[in-house]
């Protein structure tokens, strides 16, 4: 979508004779029906002023096309400035420019990530060069005119307030700066940016190339889909077995039938270890190979980052990153913009999106409205937060609103927990979620051990970590002190056990980062993922008294987002809220205790709780 478009001559006129930020805001409001905040308007004012200085270079043709806030296809992302024209040989060229007001950053150990002060705090953001390259990559991968080479796209970043300091231009980011050059503060840097534009835009196009880019057909490129398919070959981790294959083929057939007039919604119910995520990745690859425009969607970033890394074999950002998105990315998506959206961990979907949960209508509705076919993988027993709103009932409701056919499927074969349905039934019973016939667990069914000492349990997990597939996790009952002070301890139990939560530099890849065996993860870094052996520290939010499992939500750390608003709800609806809090805590520990394919080791500070779990194990 073109928000503001003009020739260079018109842009300079608007800059010189009008308040350019108000012109852009007016066009943005008319195009989208929305307004933006004062901070973004100020950013327009400052950035456009500096870009006007760059564009005054007489070597840049006066009829060069200029777009501000060009919206990327099927995305809420917008390119700050896009410049169009022709090369020496008549080639249609586009220059994408990412503009930032930043004046300082802190280098992150993560790939393509920086930390900068925004909104009163230090926040992680993509490096501007990476951001520019990712937009180019998205266009190359999904815009037919770009993928076929009819239009060539170049990216760069311009930080007009930022003096070179060895941080933003650190060697750590050199790979991304090579792909999308970085231009900083000062006349020399401004001239270099002008030269970069002139290198690609020798002749003006009077906005012709801009219009063609905006109207280009959206489909995954053949090269990209072939490369994605190639990643699956020989990768045993993504082999489909038994009912996974049946459900997979059904989903492929349904997705191919879906049209705007005949939309489809698929609900796939499956417990822990039934292969929901493996099936989801297989669907993404297969449907993309069929030239269907698809995305893999999750609310939590950990599953999509880990599966992206497992699929590509690299922890770095690649051109395949555009296939993996968050559930809050569809607020401004046009109806039926996608062929298929594959929604993993659908039980974690929220009503509202955004940092302050104030954007959009309902994530389930937005996802269904955005595609001909929407596939939801769900396990309602893994709802672990007060604001989790993804239920089968909600999905059916919004599917009906769209007049979509609803197909409900189930995954039942167990491929985790030693393939033991008995362990899952025993755990469900033991946690007091539901009564089952499995009151006692035998060692033949699954390796479950109770430890009296947290250090001994952690050491036992370390010994099982020979293939980097064993981790320790805990209920979120301890403050994250090390987030602000890297030397501080987080989980301190008595005097012999001190550990830190998953470190910031590991982020969403904590569960596959080798050094993270020394740390403790939480529900957000392991849900939807698995290891061979999981160690679980039960916090004071779950205790057992006289054989009855009791949940104490107020024992959670006060920064635990899963229980945000619990005190308020407890006053308004005490009985319902108490029951909900009880269910969410039990679901959390059930989820944590089912991450291990081969075994689960547990420790609780509470002696009676340890004794309870031990009493339910056969000798």
Backbone torsions as a table, in degrees:
resi	resn	phi	psi	omega
1	UNK	NA	129.0	176.5
2	UNK	-89.2	119.8	179.3
3	UNK	-88.9	-68.9	175.1
4	UNK	-113.3	124.9	176.1
5	UNK	-136.7	140.4	-177.0
6	UNK	-162.3	169.5	166.7
7	UNK	-82.9	168.9	176.2
8	UNK	-57.5	-41.8	-178.1
9	UNK	-60.6	-45.6	-179.7
10	UNK	-67.6	-38.8	179.1
11	UNK	-60.6	-46.9	179.8
12	UNK	-64.7	-35.6	177.5
13	UNK	-64.8	-44.9	178.5
14	UNK	-62.7	-36.8	-179.7
15	UNK	-69.2	-38.2	-174.5
16	UNK	-84.0	-30.1	-171.1
17	UNK	-115.8	-2.4	178.6
18	UNK	-137.8	172.5	170.0
19	UNK	-85.0	100.0	-172.0
20	UNK	-55.7	-35.0	-179.1
21	UNK	-66.0	-33.0	179.1
22	UNK	-75.2	-34.0	176.2
23	UNK	-62.6	-46.2	-180.0
24	UNK	-64.9	-43.1	-179.3
25	UNK	-62.6	-40.3	179.5
26	UNK	-62.7	-43.6	179.7
27	UNK	-68.9	-36.8	178.7
28	UNK	-63.7	-43.8	-179.2
29	UNK	-64.2	-41.8	-179.8
30	UNK	-67.6	-35.5	-176.9
31	UNK	-77.0	-35.4	-172.9
32	UNK	-112.0	-17.5	-174.7
33	UNK	76.2	11.6	-178.0
34	UNK	-124.6	163.8	175.2
35	UNK	-115.8	165.0	177.9
36	UNK	-118.6	166.1	-177.8
37	UNK	-75.5	167.7	-178.0
38	UNK	-62.6	-32.7	-177.9
39	UNK	-66.2	-38.3	179.4
40	UNK	-71.3	-35.1	176.2
41	UNK	-63.4	-41.4	176.7
42	UNK	-63.3	-38.3	178.4
43	UNK	-62.4	-42.7	175.9
44	UNK	-57.9	-46.4	-177.1
45	UNK	-59.3	-48.5	-177.2
46	UNK	-70.4	-47.4	-176.4
47	UNK	-66.9	-39.8	180.0
48	UNK	-67.3	-32.5	177.6
49	UNK	-63.6	-42.7	179.7
50	UNK	-71.8	-37.1	178.3
51	UNK	-67.6	-31.3	175.8
52	UNK	-62.6	-38.7	177.1
53	UNK	-63.2	-39.9	178.1
54	UNK	-64.9	-44.3	-174.0
55	UNK	-75.6	-9.3	176.9
56	UNK	-72.5	-9.3	174.2
57	UNK	-55.9	120.3	-175.4
58	UNK	-67.5	-14.8	177.9
59	UNK	-75.2	-13.6	176.9
60	UNK	-91.3	117.2	-173.9
61	UNK	-55.5	144.7	-176.8
62	UNK	-69.2	-21.7	-180.0
63	UNK	-99.8	17.3	172.3
64	UNK	-59.8	141.6	178.9
65	UNK	-80.2	139.5	179.1
66	UNK	-129.6	129.0	173.6
67	UNK	-127.4	138.6	175.4
68	UNK	-118.1	132.7	180.0
69	UNK	62.1	45.6	174.2
70	UNK	-70.3	121.4	-177.2
71	UNK	-80.7	129.9	179.5
72	UNK	-69.4	148.8	-177.4
73	UNK	-61.3	135.7	175.1
74	UNK	54.4	41.1	-176.5
75	UNK	-154.3	156.7	172.9
76	UNK	-89.9	-1.5	-179.8
77	UNK	-75.3	143.9	179.7
78	UNK	-129.7	139.9	177.8
79	UNK	-85.3	128.3	-175.4
80	UNK	-56.9	-53.5	177.7
81	UNK	-143.4	137.6	177.8
82	UNK	-126.2	130.8	-177.8
83	UNK	-119.6	132.8	-175.4
84	UNK	-125.9	153.9	177.8
85	UNK	174.0	-162.9	-178.7
86	UNK	-118.8	148.1	173.7
87	UNK	-83.9	-176.8	-179.7
88	UNK	-55.1	-38.1	-174.9
89	UNK	-94.4	14.0	-179.7
90	UNK	83.8	3.7	178.4
91	UNK	-62.6	135.3	177.2
92	UNK	-76.9	123.0	-175.4
93	UNK	-125.5	147.8	175.8
94	UNK	-129.0	137.0	172.3
95	UNK	-115.9	121.0	178.8
96	UNK	-98.7	127.9	-178.3
97	UNK	-122.2	121.4	174.3
98	UNK	-93.1	122.8	-175.8
99	UNK	-108.2	135.6	179.2
100	UNK	-134.2	146.9	176.0
101	UNK	-91.8	0.1	-171.4
102	UNK	-59.7	150.8	173.5
103	UNK	-126.1	-7.6	177.4
104	UNK	-159.3	154.6	175.0
105	UNK	-147.3	168.9	169.2
106	UNK	-116.5	136.2	-179.5
107	UNK	-70.8	136.7	176.3
108	UNK	-107.0	150.3	175.9
109	UNK	-73.0	-15.9	-179.1
110	UNK	-74.6	152.8	179.6
111	UNK	-67.9	125.9	173.2
112	UNK	63.0	24.3	-178.3
113	UNK	-121.2	138.9	173.6
114	UNK	-126.5	165.2	172.7
115	UNK	-117.5	130.4	-179.2
116	UNK	-142.4	156.9	-178.3
117	UNK	-81.3	116.2	177.8
118	UNK	-141.2	137.5	177.3
119	UNK	60.1	30.9	176.2
120	UNK	85.9	4.8	179.9
121	UNK	-149.3	166.4	178.9
122	UNK	-81.8	121.4	-175.3
123	UNK	-127.5	145.7	176.3
124	UNK	-80.7	134.3	178.8
125	UNK	-141.0	155.7	174.5
126	UNK	-64.8	146.3	173.4
127	UNK	-60.6	137.3	-176.1
128	UNK	-55.9	-36.9	178.4
129	UNK	-66.4	-41.0	176.4
130	UNK	-62.4	-41.9	-178.6
131	UNK	-60.7	-44.5	178.3
132	UNK	-62.3	-44.6	179.7
133	UNK	-63.4	-38.0	-178.5
134	UNK	-64.4	-34.2	176.7
135	UNK	-68.3	-41.3	176.2
136	UNK	-61.5	-45.0	-179.3
137	UNK	-61.0	-40.3	178.8
138	UNK	-62.5	-43.9	178.8
139	UNK	-66.3	-41.6	179.9
140	UNK	-65.7	-33.2	-176.7
141	UNK	-83.5	-24.9	-170.3
142	UNK	-130.2	-14.9	177.3
143	UNK	-93.8	118.0	-172.0
144	UNK	-59.1	-39.7	-179.0
145	UNK	-66.1	-32.2	179.1
146	UNK	-80.1	-43.0	-176.9
147	UNK	-65.6	-29.0	178.5
148	UNK	-85.6	-6.0	178.7
149	UNK	88.5	2.2	178.0
150	UNK	-63.9	-35.8	174.1
151	UNK	-122.5	129.0	175.7
152	UNK	-99.9	138.4	-177.4
153	UNK	-120.8	133.0	175.1
154	UNK	-120.1	146.5	-179.7
155	UNK	-122.2	154.4	174.6
156	UNK	-158.7	169.6	178.7
157	UNK	-129.4	140.9	-178.9
158	UNK	-128.2	113.1	178.0
159	UNK	-111.8	86.2	-169.3
160	UNK	-71.3	-13.1	178.2
161	UNK	-102.0	1.4	-168.6
162	UNK	-107.2	116.6	176.1
163	UNK	-84.2	141.7	179.1
164	UNK	-54.0	131.4	-176.5
165	UNK	-140.9	7.5	-179.7
166	UNK	77.4	3.1	178.2
167	UNK	-104.8	-63.4	179.1
168	UNK	-62.7	-28.9	179.0
169	UNK	-107.8	28.7	179.8
170	UNK	-63.4	149.1	174.3
171	UNK	-56.2	-24.5	178.3
172	UNK	-58.2	-28.0	-177.3
173	UNK	-106.2	9.3	-172.8
174	UNK	-60.0	-36.6	-179.6
175	UNK	-58.6	-40.1	-177.8
176	UNK	-79.6	-34.1	179.0
177	UNK	-68.2	-32.0	176.1
178	UNK	-65.6	-36.2	179.7
179	UNK	-74.6	-36.3	-179.4
180	UNK	-139.4	98.9	-174.4
181	UNK	-53.6	149.6	-177.3
182	UNK	-110.4	127.1	177.9
183	UNK	-118.9	133.5	-172.3
184	UNK	-116.6	-163.7	-173.6
185	UNK	-70.3	146.7	173.5
186	UNK	115.7	157.2	-177.3
187	UNK	-62.7	-41.8	-178.8
188	UNK	-62.5	-42.6	178.9
189	UNK	-66.3	-38.6	178.1
190	UNK	-61.9	-42.2	178.7
191	UNK	-65.2	-36.3	178.0
192	UNK	-63.7	-39.0	177.1
193	UNK	-63.7	-42.8	176.8
194	UNK	-58.7	-42.3	178.7
195	UNK	-64.3	-38.0	178.4
196	UNK	-61.9	-43.9	178.7
197	UNK	-64.3	-45.3	-177.9
198	UNK	-65.2	-28.7	178.5
199	UNK	-61.7	-33.9	-175.9
200	UNK	-103.8	-22.9	-179.6
201	UNK	-118.8	94.6	179.6
202	UNK	-92.5	-29.8	-178.6
203	UNK	-132.4	144.8	179.4
204	UNK	-75.4	161.1	-177.5
205	UNK	-125.0	-0.2	-178.0
206	UNK	53.3	37.3	175.2
207	UNK	77.6	3.8	-177.0
208	UNK	-57.8	-47.2	-176.8
209	UNK	-67.7	-34.5	175.6
210	UNK	-58.5	-47.0	-178.9
211	UNK	-63.3	-41.1	-180.0
212	UNK	-65.3	-42.1	178.3
213	UNK	-60.5	-43.8	-176.5
214	UNK	-67.2	-29.5	-177.6
215	UNK	-99.4	5.9	-178.0
216	UNK	-62.9	142.9	179.9
217	UNK	-65.9	136.8	-176.6
218	UNK	-101.4	111.6	176.7
219	UNK	-153.8	148.5	175.2
220	UNK	-64.0	136.3	-179.8
221	UNK	-66.1	152.4	179.3
222	UNK	-61.4	-41.0	-179.6
223	UNK	-62.0	-43.1	-178.9
224	UNK	-67.4	-43.8	-178.7
225	UNK	-67.8	-36.6	176.7
226	UNK	-65.6	-40.7	179.3
227	UNK	-65.1	-40.0	179.3
228	UNK	-64.9	-42.9	178.1
229	UNK	-62.3	-37.6	-179.5
230	UNK	-62.9	-27.2	-179.6
231	UNK	-68.2	-23.6	-176.8
232	UNK	-81.3	-25.0	-172.9
233	UNK	-64.2	126.5	177.7
234	UNK	76.8	1.6	-179.8
235	UNK	-90.1	98.2	-174.0
236	UNK	-63.6	-23.2	-177.7
237	UNK	-65.4	-19.3	-175.8
238	UNK	-111.8	17.7	177.0
239	UNK	-74.0	136.2	179.8
240	UNK	-93.6	139.6	-175.6
241	UNK	-130.9	142.9	171.3
242	UNK	51.0	-124.9	-173.4
243	UNK	-68.2	-16.2	173.7
244	UNK	-59.7	-43.5	-179.3
245	UNK	-64.3	-41.2	-179.9
246	UNK	-64.2	-47.6	179.9
247	UNK	-63.7	-40.6	179.3
248	UNK	-58.4	-50.7	-178.1
249	UNK	-64.7	-35.9	176.8
250	UNK	-63.1	-44.3	-179.8
251	UNK	-63.3	-41.6	179.1
252	UNK	-60.8	-45.6	-179.5
253	UNK	-63.1	-44.1	-178.8
254	UNK	-66.0	-43.2	-179.3
255	UNK	-62.2	-36.4	-179.8
256	UNK	-70.8	-25.6	179.7
257	UNK	-82.6	-21.9	-172.1
258	UNK	-67.0	139.6	176.2
259	UNK	-141.9	168.6	176.1
260	UNK	-57.8	-32.0	179.6
261	UNK	-83.3	-19.1	-177.2
262	UNK	-133.8	65.4	-176.5
263	UNK	-70.3	155.0	-177.8
264	UNK	-129.1	145.9	171.9
265	UNK	-131.1	124.8	-179.8
266	UNK	-112.0	128.8	175.8
267	UNK	-111.7	119.6	-180.0
268	UNK	-114.8	111.3	-177.8
269	UNK	-94.8	128.9	179.1
270	UNK	-159.7	136.8	-179.8
271	UNK	-78.9	-176.2	179.4
272	UNK	-58.2	135.4	173.7
273	UNK	80.4	9.7	179.1
274	UNK	-89.8	-0.4	173.6
275	UNK	89.4	28.4	-178.3
276	UNK	-60.4	-49.1	-175.9
277	UNK	-68.7	-39.3	177.6
278	UNK	-61.1	-42.9	177.9
279	UNK	-64.3	-40.7	-179.8
280	UNK	-61.1	-44.2	179.7
281	UNK	-65.7	-40.5	176.6
282	UNK	-59.9	-41.4	178.0
283	UNK	-63.1	-44.0	178.5
284	UNK	-55.3	-48.7	-176.9
285	UNK	-67.2	-45.8	-177.1
286	UNK	-65.6	-47.1	-177.5
287	UNK	-67.7	-33.8	175.7
288	UNK	-65.2	-39.2	177.5
289	UNK	-63.7	-24.7	177.1
290	UNK	-86.4	12.2	179.0
291	UNK	66.7	24.0	172.7
292	UNK	-90.7	141.0	-177.9
293	UNK	-86.5	108.5	-170.7
294	UNK	-128.2	160.0	172.3
295	UNK	-142.0	149.1	171.2
296	UNK	-97.6	125.1	-171.0
297	UNK	-123.0	132.8	167.8
298	UNK	-141.2	156.3	173.4
299	UNK	-73.1	-53.8	178.6
300	UNK	-75.6	139.1	-177.4
301	UNK	-79.1	-23.3	-175.9
302	UNK	-57.6	-49.7	-179.5
303	UNK	-60.1	-44.1	-177.0
304	UNK	-69.5	-34.9	178.9
305	UNK	-69.6	-40.2	-179.4
306	UNK	-69.0	-45.5	-179.5
307	UNK	-69.1	-31.9	174.5
308	UNK	-63.9	-42.8	179.5
309	UNK	-66.8	-40.4	179.0
310	UNK	-66.9	-37.4	-178.6
311	UNK	-70.1	-43.9	-175.3
312	UNK	-88.4	-17.7	-178.5
313	UNK	76.3	17.9	179.3
314	UNK	-144.3	148.1	176.5
315	UNK	-86.7	-6.8	-178.0
316	UNK	-83.9	159.3	176.4
317	UNK	-73.1	137.8	-178.9
318	UNK	-133.1	-179.5	178.7
319	UNK	-66.0	-16.0	179.3
320	UNK	-79.6	-9.9	-178.0
321	UNK	-58.9	-28.7	-177.1
322	UNK	-68.7	-13.2	177.6
323	UNK	-80.6	-11.8	-173.6
324	UNK	-115.0	119.2	-175.1
325	UNK	-135.4	163.2	176.0
326	UNK	-86.3	159.0	-177.0
327	UNK	-71.3	-14.6	178.4
328	UNK	-91.8	12.6	-175.0
329	UNK	-90.5	5.1	-170.6
330	UNK	-117.3	21.2	-178.7
331	UNK	-63.7	-42.5	-175.9
332	UNK	-106.9	12.5	-178.0
333	UNK	-71.6	136.9	178.7
334	UNK	-67.1	151.2	178.6
335	UNK	-57.5	137.6	176.9
336	UNK	55.4	35.9	178.9
337	UNK	-71.3	-24.2	-177.4
338	UNK	-116.4	155.4	172.0
339	UNK	-75.2	-50.5	-178.6
340	UNK	-143.2	135.5	169.9
341	UNK	-112.9	128.2	-177.3
342	UNK	-107.6	108.2	-170.3
343	UNK	-104.7	105.9	177.8
344	UNK	-89.3	155.0	179.7
345	UNK	52.9	45.6	-174.2
346	UNK	-63.8	-21.6	177.6
347	UNK	-64.9	-15.5	-179.4
348	UNK	-93.7	0.7	179.9
349	UNK	-62.9	149.7	179.6
350	UNK	-109.8	171.5	172.2
351	UNK	-74.8	-63.7	-177.3
352	UNK	-97.0	162.6	179.1
353	UNK	-118.1	178.9	176.5
354	UNK	93.1	163.5	-177.3
355	UNK	-57.6	-35.2	-177.3
356	UNK	-107.2	15.3	178.5
357	UNK	52.2	47.5	-177.2
358	UNK	-129.3	14.5	-175.8
359	UNK	-117.3	147.3	175.5
360	UNK	81.5	-173.6	-178.7
361	UNK	-107.5	-64.8	175.6
362	UNK	-156.1	130.2	-175.1
363	UNK	-60.0	-37.7	178.4
364	UNK	-61.8	-45.6	179.5
365	UNK	-62.2	-44.9	-177.8
366	UNK	-62.7	-39.1	179.7
367	UNK	-68.3	-44.8	179.2
368	UNK	-63.4	-42.0	-178.7
369	UNK	-68.4	-23.1	-172.7
370	UNK	-85.0	-6.1	-173.2
371	UNK	-144.1	154.4	172.2
372	UNK	-64.2	-38.8	-177.9
373	UNK	-133.0	131.6	177.2
374	UNK	-124.7	126.9	-178.2
375	UNK	-110.2	119.6	-178.9
376	UNK	-109.2	120.7	171.7
377	UNK	-96.1	125.2	-168.9
378	UNK	-143.1	146.2	171.5
379	UNK	-144.5	98.6	-173.6
380	UNK	-64.0	-17.5	175.7
381	UNK	-77.0	-1.8	175.4
382	UNK	-108.7	17.3	169.7
383	UNK	-72.6	120.7	-172.2
384	UNK	-128.2	5.0	-178.4
385	UNK	-132.3	151.7	-179.7
386	UNK	-58.6	-33.3	-176.9
387	UNK	-95.5	9.5	173.3
388	UNK	-66.9	123.0	-173.3
389	UNK	-125.9	10.4	-179.6
390	UNK	-88.4	101.2	177.4
391	UNK	-125.1	159.5	177.6
392	UNK	-62.8	-36.6	179.1
393	UNK	-62.6	-42.9	179.5
394	UNK	-65.5	-41.0	179.3
395	UNK	-63.0	-44.9	178.8
396	UNK	-60.9	-40.3	-178.2
397	UNK	-59.9	-50.3	-177.4
398	UNK	-75.3	-25.7	173.6
399	UNK	-65.0	-41.4	178.5
400	UNK	-63.9	-38.6	178.5
401	UNK	-60.3	-31.4	-179.8
402	UNK	-91.8	-0.8	-175.1
403	UNK	60.0	39.0	-179.7
404	UNK	-92.8	142.7	171.4
405	UNK	-69.1	135.7	179.5
406	UNK	-108.9	123.6	177.7
407	UNK	-114.6	122.2	-178.3
408	UNK	-110.4	126.8	-177.7
409	UNK	-127.2	164.7	-179.6
410	UNK	-137.6	142.2	171.0
411	UNK	-106.4	122.1	-175.5
412	UNK	-120.0	-25.2	-177.9
413	UNK	-68.4	131.3	-174.7
414	UNK	-96.5	121.4	179.9
415	UNK	-116.4	6.4	175.5
416	UNK	-119.0	176.4	177.7
417	UNK	52.2	44.2	-178.8
418	UNK	58.5	25.4	-179.2
419	UNK	67.1	21.3	-171.3
420	UNK	-97.3	106.0	171.2
421	UNK	-66.9	-27.2	179.8
422	UNK	-62.9	-38.1	178.9
423	UNK	-64.5	-44.1	-179.9
424	UNK	-62.3	-41.7	178.4
425	UNK	-65.4	-42.3	178.0
426	UNK	-61.2	-44.6	-178.7
427	UNK	-65.7	-41.2	177.5
428	UNK	-59.3	-41.8	178.4
429	UNK	-69.5	-47.6	-175.1
430	UNK	-62.1	-36.6	179.1
431	UNK	-80.4	-4.6	178.1
432	UNK	78.4	22.5	178.4
433	UNK	-78.3	-47.8	177.4
434	UNK	-151.7	150.2	175.2
435	UNK	-77.5	133.7	175.0
436	UNK	-133.5	177.1	179.7
437	UNK	-82.6	-4.6	-174.4
438	UNK	-98.1	86.3	-178.3
439	UNK	-92.0	-24.9	-178.3
440	UNK	-125.1	136.9	179.7
441	UNK	-107.0	130.5	177.7
442	UNK	-98.2	152.6	178.7
443	UNK	-59.2	-26.1	-179.7
444	UNK	-67.8	-26.2	-178.4
445	UNK	-80.7	-40.1	-174.3
446	UNK	-171.4	147.1	-178.9
447	UNK	-87.2	102.6	-179.7
448	UNK	-123.6	123.0	-177.9
449	UNK	-128.3	143.8	176.5
450	UNK	-109.5	129.8	-178.4
451	UNK	-112.0	144.7	176.3
452	UNK	-91.1	-7.9	-176.2
453	UNK	-135.6	125.3	-177.3
454	UNK	-65.2	-34.1	178.6
455	UNK	-65.4	-39.8	178.7
456	UNK	-65.3	-39.0	178.7
457	UNK	-66.0	-44.8	-178.6
458	UNK	-63.1	-41.3	178.8
459	UNK	-62.5	-39.2	178.8
460	UNK	-63.1	-37.3	177.6
461	UNK	-69.7	-40.0	177.0
462	UNK	-58.0	-41.4	-179.8
463	UNK	-66.6	-23.8	178.4
464	UNK	-88.4	1.3	-170.8
465	UNK	-94.7	26.7	-176.3
466	UNK	-62.0	-26.9	179.3
467	UNK	-111.2	22.2	179.4
468	UNK	60.0	36.4	-179.0
469	UNK	-132.5	44.5	173.4
470	UNK	-143.3	136.2	-177.8
471	UNK	-146.4	161.0	175.2
472	UNK	-111.4	135.2	178.2
473	UNK	-131.0	169.3	-179.1
474	UNK	-152.9	158.7	169.8
475	UNK	-66.0	149.1	-173.5
476	UNK	-81.8	73.5	-176.8
477	UNK	-115.4	3.2	-179.0
478	UNK	-123.4	140.2	-179.0
479	UNK	-67.7	151.8	-179.2
480	UNK	-91.3	70.3	-177.4
481	UNK	-64.1	-35.3	-174.6
482	UNK	-72.3	-8.7	177.7
483	UNK	-65.7	-35.8	178.7
484	UNK	-98.4	-28.5	179.9
485	UNK	-129.3	102.3	-173.8
486	UNK	-59.9	-18.4	-179.3
487	UNK	-91.2	-8.7	-177.2
488	UNK	-78.2	154.0	175.8
489	UNK	-96.9	148.4	-179.4
490	UNK	-105.4	-64.4	-176.5
491	UNK	-92.6	101.4	-178.8
492	UNK	-114.9	119.2	-178.6
493	UNK	-123.1	115.3	-176.0
494	UNK	55.5	-138.3	-177.3
495	UNK	-114.5	-2.7	-173.5
496	UNK	-110.6	1.6	-178.1
497	UNK	-138.6	115.6	177.5
498	UNK	-136.6	120.4	-179.6
499	UNK	-138.2	164.7	178.1
500	UNK	-109.4	149.5	170.5
501	UNK	-62.7	165.8	177.7
502	UNK	-49.5	125.8	-174.5
503	UNK	-68.9	151.8	-175.9
504	UNK	-59.5	-36.7	-176.5
505	UNK	-68.6	-22.6	175.9
506	UNK	-77.8	-34.3	176.5
507	UNK	51.8	-133.6	-175.4
508	UNK	-72.6	-12.2	-179.4
509	UNK	-96.5	15.9	-177.6
510	UNK	-50.9	-43.7	-170.6
511	UNK	-71.1	-16.3	178.1
512	UNK	-116.6	3.5	177.0
513	UNK	-83.7	120.7	-173.2
514	UNK	-53.8	-41.1	-176.0
515	UNK	-69.7	-12.6	-175.2
516	UNK	-74.9	-3.7	175.3
517	UNK	-61.7	-24.7	-179.8
518	UNK	-81.6	-12.5	-175.7
519	UNK	-103.9	-179.4	177.7
520	UNK	-122.8	129.5	179.2
521	UNK	-94.9	171.5	178.3
522	UNK	-125.3	-178.3	-176.8
523	UNK	-57.5	-33.6	-174.4
524	UNK	-73.7	-21.6	-179.2
525	UNK	-99.6	0.9	-179.0
526	UNK	-132.2	-14.1	-178.3
527	UNK	-64.7	133.1	-177.5
528	UNK	86.5	1.0	-176.9
529	UNK	-125.9	170.5	-179.9
530	UNK	-146.8	158.6	172.4
531	UNK	-132.1	178.9	175.4
532	UNK	-76.3	-45.9	-179.1
533	UNK	-128.6	133.4	179.0
534	UNK	-120.4	132.9	172.3
535	UNK	-105.0	130.3	-174.9
536	UNK	-121.2	120.6	173.1
537	UNK	-92.7	113.1	178.7
538	UNK	-82.4	122.6	-179.2
539	UNK	-83.3	178.9	-179.4
540	UNK	-70.7	1.7	176.9
541	UNK	-79.2	-9.7	176.6
542	UNK	-136.2	117.9	178.3
543	UNK	-133.6	166.1	178.6
544	UNK	-123.8	129.9	176.9
545	UNK	-130.0	121.2	179.5
546	UNK	54.8	39.8	177.0
547	UNK	79.5	4.6	-179.4
548	UNK	-109.0	126.2	177.9
549	UNK	-76.8	124.1	-179.9
550	UNK	-116.6	139.1	179.9
551	UNK	-114.5	136.2	-175.8
552	UNK	-126.8	84.9	-176.4
553	UNK	-56.1	-30.9	-177.5
554	UNK	-72.6	-8.9	175.0
555	UNK	-82.9	-9.7	174.4
556	UNK	-66.3	154.3	175.2
557	UNK	-61.0	145.5	-173.9
558	UNK	-66.8	-15.9	178.0
559	UNK	-95.0	5.4	179.0
560	UNK	-69.3	113.7	-175.3
561	UNK	-71.1	-22.6	-176.7
562	UNK	-66.2	-23.6	-179.2
563	UNK	-111.2	17.4	179.9
564	UNK	-62.7	127.3	-179.7
565	UNK	92.3	3.0	-176.3
566	UNK	-63.7	-44.2	-177.8
567	UNK	-61.5	-41.5	179.7
568	UNK	-64.3	-46.6	-179.7
569	UNK	-64.9	-33.3	-179.4
570	UNK	-63.2	-35.3	178.2
571	UNK	-72.5	-37.2	-175.8
572	UNK	-78.4	-42.9	-177.1
573	UNK	-138.6	76.1	-171.4
574	UNK	-59.2	-44.9	-176.2
575	UNK	-69.1	-48.4	-178.9
576	UNK	-64.2	-40.4	-177.8
577	UNK	-69.6	-39.4	177.1
578	UNK	-61.1	-44.7	179.7
579	UNK	-64.3	-40.5	-179.7
580	UNK	-67.1	-44.8	178.4
581	UNK	-60.0	-40.8	177.9
582	UNK	-60.6	-46.1	-178.3
583	UNK	-65.3	-41.7	-176.7
584	UNK	-67.0	-38.5	179.1
585	UNK	-68.8	-42.4	177.3
586	UNK	-64.0	-40.6	176.4
587	UNK	-60.7	-39.0	-179.2
588	UNK	-61.1	-49.3	-178.4
589	UNK	-70.9	-32.0	174.3
590	UNK	-62.6	-41.8	178.8
591	UNK	-65.0	-46.2	179.1
592	UNK	-61.3	-41.3	-175.1
593	UNK	-79.4	-0.9	176.8
594	UNK	-114.4	18.5	176.7
595	UNK	-82.4	-17.8	-174.8
596	UNK	-92.5	122.1	179.7
597	UNK	-70.2	-32.4	-174.5
598	UNK	-113.0	-26.0	-177.8
599	UNK	-167.4	157.4	177.4
600	UNK	-134.4	125.5	176.6
601	UNK	-112.0	135.4	-176.9
602	UNK	-127.8	153.0	173.0
603	UNK	-141.9	138.8	172.6
604	UNK	-129.8	141.8	176.0
605	UNK	-65.3	-23.0	-175.4
606	UNK	-88.5	120.3	-175.0
607	UNK	-62.7	-41.4	-178.1
608	UNK	-67.4	-33.9	177.7
609	UNK	-66.7	-42.2	177.1
610	UNK	-61.6	-43.3	-178.6
611	UNK	-64.0	-36.5	179.6
612	UNK	-62.3	-48.6	-179.9
613	UNK	-63.7	-40.4	-179.5
614	UNK	-64.0	-36.1	-177.5
615	UNK	-67.4	-16.5	-177.6
616	UNK	-100.4	14.3	175.9
617	UNK	-111.3	136.1	175.6
618	UNK	-80.6	151.6	-177.7
619	UNK	-74.2	NA	NA
